[in-house]
Amino acid sequence: MIRKIPIAVASIIVLVLVLFNTTYTVGFHEIAVLTRFGKPAGIQRDAGLHLKAPLFIDQVAKLDSRLQYIESPLETVLTKDGQQVLVQAFLLWRVDGAGDGPLQFFISYGTLEGATRELETQLQGAVRAVGGYKFSDLIGQGSKIAEAESAILGDLRATKLAGVEPVTVGISQIVLPPKTSVAVLRRMAAVQETLANLEESKGNSEAEAIKSQASSSADIIRTFAEGCATDIEALGNEEATRYYQLMKGEADLAIFLTWLDTLKASLSGSTTFVTDINRAPFHLLDLSPAASGQGIPQPKKPYIVSGEPLAVQPTAQSTADRAATATANPVGGVP
């Protein structure tokens, strides 16, 4: 019984070695290329466990069928309008799984690393297709970057790389050399300055138009206001004439009312002053003044107008004049 254990263990080891050398697995993202005595013998695309001849008879090379990424170095390209630019592009590619594509890939490159080196060289050359465009076509809105990328992709497909399927090409960056950058910036500055001058001229023109319109509107408003003021002045003169006519009929009463208004205005506030109550209108403070024929208190001292005293008692001929004088000199003048 003890002797059977080593035999069983040895048998298991031999079986494992046989299985290891006669089977292989293929992943879902892989394509297997079989070689027999170093020569291609077949392609296996189905995922799972498969059989092969043992030891050195059959060999299996597995290729990753997923997308691969490579990027070209910065390449100097002369555009159609004579501008030098530095262009860098990237490529997404994969092993061609159709037909004998995997077999051709294995024969040409052997591994993904070998294909990557070759594709980098091809991509660097294909980037020169950007030289068929003007610099202005590669920047700003409406640029032809997508068209340039399609041109690079078309160039790579036209090369017909064995077992390689180019999928997508993209331009990573477009860089201007220092001298070109300075020239472009100066030109852009000149364009911007020209646009700024045009906008400034447009703004000045619109400002002058607004000022002219405002001046015209102001003249219209001023003329209308002057017309209204003239009408109001005429109406005031008319009303003043009517009141003046009324005052001419009752001149003494008008003088008395003027005295009252003057006295009221003089005594308003908290000012203390000394005055002569024998002069108008302060004679109204005297409780026993002389009165006119109409019962209106009269000052004891006469008015002084232009150095000539006026009579205290009003006469029929000078009624309106005295009313105007009293209104102009309500405090009675100078003795």
Summary of the structure (lengths in Angstrom):
residues: 335
radius of gyration: 58.6
end to end distance: 165.5
largest distance: 172.0
contacts: 857
relative contact order: 0.07
helix: 51%
strand: 20%
